[in-house]
Amino acid sequence: MTLPLASLFAALLAAPAPEPVIALRAARLFDGIGEMRARMTVLVRGGHIAAVGERVDVPAGAEVIDLGDATLLPGLIDAHTHLALHAGDYDRQILRETPELRTIHAVVSARKTLEAGVTTVRDLGNEAAGFADIALRDAVREGLVPGPRVLAAIRPVTSTGAYALTGYSPYLVTPPLSSSADGVGEVRKEVRRLLAQGADVIKIYMESYEKKQPREDVLSGAMNYSKEELAALVEEAHRGHVKVAAHTYSDEAAQVALDVGVDSIEHGLYLSEATFRRMAKQGTVYVPTLLVYELWRDGQIFGGITPEKKAQLARTCEEHAKSFRRALASGVKIAFGSDTFELPGTNPRELELLVREGMKPLDALRAGTSVSAALLGVDGVTGALKPALAADVIAVRGDPRTSMSVLREVLLVMKDGRIHLRR
């Protein structure tokens, strides 16, 4: 072999392989922002969307996937998950399982979540599983395991005794479910510690039923922090360029959370229309999580319930639904969060409940894509089908405008241009 030929051969070996090109076609497309459109094509090159339109030039050699009577959507974004929890007795997994075992459970849950069409999650506390959530986040990022893109909170911040296992001897030291911090100085330090450990978001418990339940007829909890402590937490989190998610039940707690500038209200079981209007004005996002309370009421999680608890949860669900309908009337931004930690893969059922309680189907899809992307701060990465964003694309059988339950029939899941599910 002559030297020029040897050089050419070496150059050919060193040249990067061409990026794979895939064209996705379906009867309908919802881009996460606008209206439903017919007979569209999404062209994917490498890990990103190259083009979207009715007439897209598909290069020779591209793989063309025609999904027929299906709807193409951005990958769903669940703003409230707990991947390190799994089905079964809650206390048992906290007390008897190692964080390492629960990390493996989280890997399984992550795959089920991804295959249900959820390509990004905000995981709001791993419930005493050490650093399972950030380990999972990093493993997914490095391509070691399949799963959604993860933003992790590690542990929520609470005052002493506010979020822990209950019903045990006070002499028994149980694994911590949260980071206890009391006083402005400790709160600041704990936020700084979580950020140093890799947290992408800070979660705060505004109220906790473990301390005291002010109401017995519905789920309720006593306030955990003074306004000064909460203001310090939010200030410290925002200084670290992360957002604050506030676990909140009552209208009183929500008002305090708004006073200090949290970024999202989680659950919001009993909020007034005036509070929702204030949230809309301030740009605070509401993440209602309707599904988890109905699953709890129906005995599908937490290993079953007593008749008394079922009655309490039934009343809670009724009040929660009323709260959600007040949110719809107020114009507040609503994001998709399932909180269905024990049943990974059922996440999209939350969107069915949003529609059942009065949200328009396309608004529910926006909640599950572009609105959640903006809340998580990943709208420059994902959340819509438009050029230059990550190729996070799913296809479902049928038309979600007719029935949101078609989200249970996922035909294709693509994340970062890689197909993880195809039926």
N, C-alpha and C positions, 0 to 999 in steps of 0.2 A: 504494500500500500504506500503510495507517495505521500509526502508530508502534507500537501494541500488537502488530499482526500482524508487523511487522518484527522486533520484539523476540522474539516467539515463534519466528519462523523462524530467527533467529540462535541462539536457545537450542537448537533442535532440531539445528542443524548442529554446535553445540559439544558436544552430549551424546555420551558414549562409546557405541560400538557394543556391543550386548549380547554377553556372553561366549558363545562356542559351547558347546553342550551335546551330548555324545555318550554313547550307551548301548551298552556292549559286552556281548554275551551269548554264552555258549558252554556246551557240555555239562558242563565241569568248570572249577573254579577252585582254584588254590593261592595263598594270600595271602602266602606267604613265611615264615609262622610256624607255623600250625596244621596241620590235616589237609586232604586234598583234599575239596572240596565239589561237589555236583552242581547244575546248572541255576541258575547265579548270574548276576547282572548287576552290572557296574561302571558307575556314572554319573560322567562326567567333565564338569566345568564349568571352562572356561578351561584353565589348566595344572595343575589339581589334581583329586584324586579327591573327589567330593562324597558318594558313598554306595556301599556294597557290600552285596548281600544277595539273598535269593530273591525278595523282593517289594519292588521299588524303584519309587517313583513317578517315572515318566519324563515330564517336562513336554512339553506340546504344542510341536511344532516341533523337538524334539531329533532328531538323526540316530541311527537305531538300526542297529547293525551286528551281525547274528546270524552267528556264525562256525561254527555247527553242531557237528560232532563234533570239537571242538578243546578245548584247555586254556588258560585265561588264567593268566598268571603275572606277577609283578613283573619289570621289566626286569632282566636279569642284571648282576652287578657283578663285573668281573674285577680282582682285586687285584694282578696282576702282568703288565704289558704293556710293550712297547717299540715304540711306534707309528712312531717315526722310522726304524726299520730296515725293510728290505724284502727281498724275495726276490733271490737272486743272491749273487755273491761278496762275502763280508763285508769283507775287506780293501779291495777295490776301492771300495766305497761310502764307506768311511772315508777313503781316500787320494785318490780321484779326484772325488768328488762334493762340491759345495758344501753347506753347511748350508741354503741357500735351496732348492736342488733337493730335498734330503731333507725339508724342510718340506712341499713339495708332495706328495712320496710319502706323508708322514704324513697329509695331508688325505685322500688316496685310501684309505689304510688305515683311517682313522677312519670313513669312510662304510661300508666293508665290515664293520667291526666292529659298527657300529650296526645295520646291516641283518641281522646274524646274531643280533640280540636282546640285545646287550650295550649297556646305556644309561649305564653308569658304569665308568670304569677308573681304576686307580692305575698311572701310568706310571713305572717305576722306573729311569730313566736313558735318555737319548736317544743314547748312544754317539757322542759327538763331533759332534753336530748342533747345536751352539750352544745357542740357546734355542728350538729347534723345538717342544719339548713345551709350554712355557708360551705360545708364540705360538698353537699349536693350541688349547690350553685356552681362551685368551681369545677366539679367533675363534669357537669353538663357543658360548661363553657369550654373545657378542654377536649370534649368529645369522647370521654371515657364511658359515659352512660347516656342513654336517650332520655330526654325530659324537656320540660318547658324552660325558657329563660327565667331565672329566679332572682328576685330582689328579696333579701332576707333581713329580718329584724333581730334575729337570735333570741333575745328575751325581752318581754315587755318591762317597762319601769313601773314600779308600784311602791306605795308606802309599806312599812313593816306590817306583816300579817294580812295584807290586802288580797293576795292571790296565791293560794296554797291549797294543798289537800286538806280536807276537813274530816272530822270524826275520829281523829287519832289522839292518843295521849299527848299532852304538851311536852312530855319528856322525849318523845320520838322525833328525831330530826329527819325530815323527809326531803327528798330532792327538791331544790328550788325551781318553781315554775316561772319565776320572774326575778328581776333585779330589784331588791329592796333598797330604797334610798329615802332618807328623811332629812328635811331641811334643804335650803337653797344650795348650800355647798355640796352636800352629798348628791343631790340631783344632778348638778352640773358635772360632778366627777363621774357619775354613772353613765351619763350620755357620752362623755369623752371616752370612757372605757369601751363602751359598745362600738363607737366609731373606730377606735383603734383595733378592735377585734374583727372589724370588717362589716358592720351593719350597714345596710343600704337605706334603712328607714328606721325611725324610732316609733315604738308603740307605747302608748300611755293608757293605763286603766283609770278613767275618771271616777268610776264607782266600782265597788266590790261587794258582792253578796256574802262573801266569806266573813266580813266584819259584822254586818248587820243588814237585815232586809227590812227597810222602812215600810214596805207593803207586803202583805201575805197573799193577796189575791192574784198578783202577777209577779213575774220576776222583777227584782229590784235590788239596789245595792246602796251602801253608804258612800258618801264622797270620800276620796282618798287624800286629796292634796289641797293646800291653800292656793290662792291665786298667785302668790309670790313664787311658790315652788314651781307651779305650772309655767309661769312666764319664764323662769330661768331655764326650764327644760326646753321649751320651744326656741328660746333665743340661742341656746347652745347647739341644738340640732340644726337650726337654720344657719348658724355660723359655720357648721361643718358641711353645709350644702346637702342636707338630707331633709326629708319631709317628716311630719308628725301625724300619725294615725291615732285617733282618740276613741277607745272603746267607751261608748256612752249609751246609757239607757234613758235617763230623765231629761226633761226640758231644762231644769235647773243646771245640770251638769253641762249640757250643750251650750248654754249661755256663757258659762265660765270658759269653756273650751274656745268659744268664739272670741271672748275678751282677750285671750292670750295668743290667738292666731294660729290654731292648729290647721292642718291642711285638709284633713278629712274626718268626718264623723262616721264611726262604724256602728252599725245596728240601729241606733236612734229609735228606740222602741216607742217612745211616748212624746214626740216633739210636736210643738205647736206650729201652726202655719206662720206665725210671726217669726219664729226661730228659723224656719226654712227660708223665709224671705230675706232674713238677715244673712243667712249662709249664701244665698244667691248673690246678694250685694257684695259680700266679701270675697266671693270666689271659692268658698269652702265646699268640698265635694261630699255628697252623701253616698255611703255604701250600705244599703239596707240589709243585706243578708237575710232575706225572708226564708229561704229554704231550710236553713239549719234548725230553726225553731219548730218548723212543721215536722221535720224528721224526728226531732226530739219528742215532740208531742205524740207522734205516732209510734214511739218506741223503737225506731229504726237505728238509733245511735245510743251510746252510753249504756248499753246492755239492758234496756227496758226501764220502765218507770212504774211508780205506784199510781193508783187511781187518783190520789190527792194531787200528785205532781202533774198528772195528765190534765186535770181540771185547771190547775194554775197555768199550765202552758197553753191550753186552749184559749183562755182569756188573754194571755200574753199575745198569742198570734192574732187574735181579733184586734187588739189595740195596735199592734205593729202594722197590720194592714191599713188601718185608719191613718196611722202616721205616714205611711208611704203615699197614700192618696192625697194627703195634705202636701206632701213634697211635690207631687206631680202638679198640683195647682199653683205652686209657688214659683216655678221656674228654676229651682236649684238644679245644678248639674248632678246627675245620678250615674254612678259607676257600678259595674258588675263585680260583685264579690260573693262567693258561694259559702265559704266557711264550712264546706262539707268534708271535713278532714277524715272522717271514718269511711267515707264512700267515694274514694277518688274515681273520677270518670263521670260522676253524676253532676259535675259543676254546671253544665249548660242548662240544667233544669231550673236554676235560679232565673234565667231569662224567661222561661215559661211563666213563672209566677209574677214577674214584673208585668208581663202582658195581661195575665189574668186579672191583675189589680188595676188595670186601666192604662198602662203605657202602650203607646203605638208600637207595632212590631219593629219598624225601622229605627225608632228611638231606642228600643231595647238592644238592637244590634249595634247601634252607635255606643250605647253604654258598655257593651261588651268588647268594643274595639277602640275607636279613637278617643272616647272620653276616658276610659281606663288608661290608655297609653299616655294621655296628657297628665293624669293624676300621678302616674308612676314616673313621669319624666323621661319616657322612652319614645315619645311621639316623633323624635327625629330618627328613630331606629325602626319602629314597627307600629302597627295599629291601623294601617290603611294600605290599600292596593294602589300604589303610585310609584313611578320610577325612582330609583336610587334607594328606596327603603328595603329592608330585609325581606327576602322572599318567604314570608310567613303566610301561607295560603291554605285554606281548607275548602273542601267541597262537601255539601250535604245533599241528600236526595230530596227533590221537591223544592217548594217555595216557602220560606219561613214567614212570609206575609200571610199565608193561608193558615199555617200552624207552626208555632215555634217549636213544637215537638219534633220537627224534622231534624233539629240539631242533634237528636239522638241517633240519627242515621248518617254517620260520617263516612264518606266514601274515600276521601283523600286527606292526608295531613302532610303538609310540607313546612319545614322550619329551616330558615337560612338556606333555602334552595335544595335541601335534602328531603326526599320523600320517606316518611316514617310509617305511613299507613296507606295502603291502596287496596280498595275492594272492588 
